[in-house]
Amino acid sequence: MQSGARPFAASSSCSGAARQQLPPPQRRQRRLAACCLPPSASEPCGASQEQPALILPRRGLLTVLAAALGGAALPWPASASKLPAAVDRAWEGLGGGPADLVFPDQFLGVWDVESVLRQVELPLGPELVPDMRVVQRARQEDLDTIVRYQVAFLRNARGEVVPDRAFNTASLMNTYLGMPAADVRRRIEWNENDPNLLQMGLPGGMQVSTRVTRRSEEWQGDDRLSTSEYFQQLIASPSSPQPKVKASQCFTKYHWRPEAEAAAAGGGGVQVVATQVVSDYLTAFDDPALMMQAGGKPVVVYTYSMAFRRPAAAAGEADAAAERAAAALEGVPQ
């Protein structure tokens, strides 16, 4: 779920040379003085003055997908699956990992998110970065700037709480590009029961296709987990004779607490905090020689801090929604 230099759809895709020049977001964001997203602070990062919104060469086409793709995972009994078992076995047998990222029931519904780009690193040096202008822009304009948007989680046919990647993509396109979320949603093809492929058509004939190629998750206690997704993004434009291909990894560490505890502790009701790392890799569509030199290591790494809270109007409704969904799955009349 993310901002700044993230790929564009979830989780949300990245590779310097193929970033598209998109108009700046329609909102003004606040530049931070010093920072954290501590659950105990009423303003997560103590903002100071207003600054012009970020410019989006990469944050348009790249931010949206990582945020939509980002997520956490929780094992689910095989007996809960309502899809053919062969589908899950085929994906996992190919080394893809779980069929989707699965969250605790607490995540069900819509969340307000604040995301801050904390660090931009070049592990192999600037020589292997296809477009240093993107990195320079991120460092000069995006660091320590709050970006606000919404993300959502829904239940799939197996009863799992999973990222609503279509909602998340539309939400981020609205935040960054000012495109009405409902219009964007109509342009997206995605199925929560077969979540590895998201396709979207944009004005001007641009087509974006994002495919998750591998994922994993790991618990670190009852209230912490880490997730990872590798994904590839293909961008086809009428102005370019050959599609662009990007490759990224989105790694996220989540820590959450119950709603009542969050309210009692202050901090504006922050229930979930996360650190997300988005790594860009070279592909043969960049420079084959540089790709070989990189040796499968990332060339740009972006690190974000994130805070999740329930929208004011939706506070307290998530539990009711979870109960209704559970009752429906069990065939209990409402």
N, C-alpha and C positions, 0 to 999 in steps of 0.2 A: 504494500500500500504505500505510496511514496510520492516524491517531488523532484525538483531540481534537475537531475540528469537521468532520470529513470526512463526505462523503456516504456512503450506506450500501450499498454492494455493490461494487475495484476501482474501481478502480479504480475505483471506484471512486469529482438529488441535492442540491442545496443551495438553499435560499432561505429566508431568515429566517422569514417568516410561517408557513410550513408545518411547522416543526419540531415533532416530537411529544415529549410528556413521557414519558420512559421511566425505569424504575428504575435506580439506580446500578449500576455494575459490581460483581461479586461479589468482586473482588480488592482488596487494598491496594497502592497504588503508592508509590514513593519520590519525595519532592520533591527536586529537584536544587538544589545550591548555585550552581554556575556552570558553565558548559557547552559542550560540544562533543560530538561523538561521534567522538573521534579514534581511528583504527585502532590507534594505539600504546598506548592505555590499556587496562588489564585491566578496569576498570569504565568504560564509555563516558563517563559523565558525573559521576563522583565523587559518588554520592548520599550523603545524610546520614541523615535520620530518616524514620520511617514516617509517612505521612499517610493520611487516609481516601481511598478511591478516588473518582474523579471522578464528578460527577453528570452524567447523560446526557440532556439534553433533545434535543440535537442529535447528540451523540456516539453515540447509538444508531442512529437512522435515517439519520444523515448520515455518520458516520464510516465505517461498514462499507462502503458502496459505493465511496467514493473509494479506499479501500485495496484493495478487490478489483479496481477498475478500473485502478489505477495500474500502469504498466509501462513497459518499454523496447521499442524496435523495431529490427529488423534486416532489411534487404532480403533477399528470398528469390527464387531464380530462378523465373520463371513456369512452367518445365517441371516444377517440383516439386509444383505444385498437383494434388491429386487430386479437386478439386471442379470443376464446370463452369466454364470460363473466363468465361462470361457473368456469373456471380455476382460475381466480382471486378471485372470491367469495369463492371458496373452500379453497384456501390457507389462505385468510384473515379471513374466518369464523373459521378456526382452531387456530386463534391467531397468525398466522405467520407474519402479518403485510403486507406492500406493496409487490407486486410480485417481485420487484427488487429495488436496489438502483439507483435512477435516478438523473443525474446531469444537470446543466444548459448547454446550447449549447456551451458555452465557453470552456467546458472541452473536447469537441470532438477532437479526434486525439491522437497523441503520445506526451508524456512528458518525459523529463529527470528529475529524482528524486534524491535528496540527503537525506538520512535518517541517523539519529544519535540516538543511544540508550542513553537515559539520566539517567534512574533510574531503579533499580531492587529492588522490595519490596517483603517481605514475611509477608503478613498481619496476618497470624496465627502462625508464627514462623517456624523455620527450621524443627521442629519435624514432620510436616505434608507434607513436600516436599519429593516426592518419590525419587528424585535423586539430591542431593545437588551439585554434580559435575557439573551439567549443570548450576546451579546458580553461582557457584564459577567461572566457565569459563567465563560466561557472564560478571561478575563484573571485572574480572582481564584482559580480553582481548577485550571485546566488547564495554565497556562504552566509550563515547565520540569519537567514531571512525566513520568517514564518510563512508557510503556504497552508491554506485551509481548504478542505474539501470534505466530501462525505464518502463513506464506503458502506457496503451492505453485505450481509451473509444470509443465505437461504437454505432450505432443506432440499436435497435431491431425492430421487425416487427410492434411495436406500435408507432415507431417514437421517442422513448425515448433514451436519451444518457445514456448508462450504462457501467459499467466496462467490459472491454474485459478480462475476467478471464483466458481464454486460453493463450492469448498473454502475460499477466502479469506473469502467472506461468512459461511459457517458458523463459521469460526474466530473471526472478530471478534464475531459474535453471542454466541459462548460466552464470549469474554474480557470483553465489556462487560455482557452481560445474564445470564450464567450459564446460558444455554440449552444443553443438550447438543448438540454439533456434529452428531452423527448425526441427531438429530431435525430440526434446522434444514435439514440437507442434503436430507432427504426432502421438505421444503416448497419447494425451489428447482427451477425449471425453467430450464435453461441448456444450450446445446450449444456445445462448443468449436469446432465447424466452422461455426457461425453465431453468433458471439459477441456481436453487438451488442444483444441483448435478454436481460435476466435478469428473471425474475418470481418472486415469493415470497409465500406466504401466511403470515400470522402469527396466533398465538392471538388470539381475540376478533374474528376476521373481517377484520382489516386486510389489504389487498392492496397490494403494492409492485411497481411495474414500472419498470425502469430501461433506457433505451435510449441507446446511444452515437450521437451525431449527426455527429461529425467527429473525426478523429484525424490525427496526424502524428508523425514522428520524425526525428532528425538526429544523425549521428555527429560527435563531436569527438575523433577519434583512435581507436586500437584498443581502448581500455579506458574510454571515456566516451561517453555518449549522452544525448540529451534526448528526452522524449516528451510528447505533449499529447493529451488527450481531452476533448471537450465532451460532456456528457450531460444528459439530462432525466429526471426521476424523477416518476412519478405515484403518489400515495398515496391509496387509497380506504379509508374506514373507515365502519362502520355508524353511528357516532356523528356523522358529518358528511354532510350532504346532497349536498355537491359535492366531488369529488376535489381534492386539492392538487397543484400542479405546481411543480417546482423545476428550476432550471437552474444548472449549475456547469461549471467547467473544472478539470481536474487536470493540472498541469504538473510533471514530475519530471526531475531531472538525476541520472544514475547514474555512479558511478566504481567499478570493481572491479579485483581482482587475483587471481592464481591461489591455490588453496588452500595449496600448499606455501609460497608467499611470505607469506601471511597468518599461517601457523603460525610461521614463522621470525621474523617481525617482532613477535610478541606481540600484545597487544590483544585477547586472548580469542578469536582466530580470526576476527575480523571480515574478511569477504571483499568486501563491498559496502557502500558508504556512499552516501547519497542526500539530496538536498534536494527537498522536495515543496511545491508551492504550490497550495492549493485556493481558487479564487475563486468567490464566490456572486454571481449575477446576479438582478435582479428579473424577474418575468414578469407578464403581464396578470392572473394570479391573485393577485398581491400587491395592488398599487395601480397601475392603468393610468397615472395622472398621474405618479406617482413613476418608473415604468418609462420613460416618455418623457423625464423630466428626467435620468435616469441616462444616457441616450443609448448604451446598450449597453456601459457600463463596469461593472466589478464594484463592489459596495457593501461587501463584507467580503472580506478576504484573510487566509488562515491559512497560515503557513509552518512546516514541520516539518523536523527532522533525523532520519535513519533509519540504522540499522546492521543488516546481515544477517550471520548466521553459521549454519553447519550445526548442527542438533541433535546433541548428543554421540553418541547412538546411531546417527545416520545419517551421521556423518562418514566420508568415504571411500566411501560407497555410491553417491553421485551419478554418479561416472564409470562404475561397473559398470552402472547403470541406463541411462545414455546409450548405452553400447556395446550393450546388449541391444536397446534401441529401434532403434538404427541397423541392427543385424543383421537385426531383424525386417522393417524397411522394405526391406532388400535381399534378403530371402528366404533369408538364411543360417540353416541349422538351428542350434538351441541345444544 
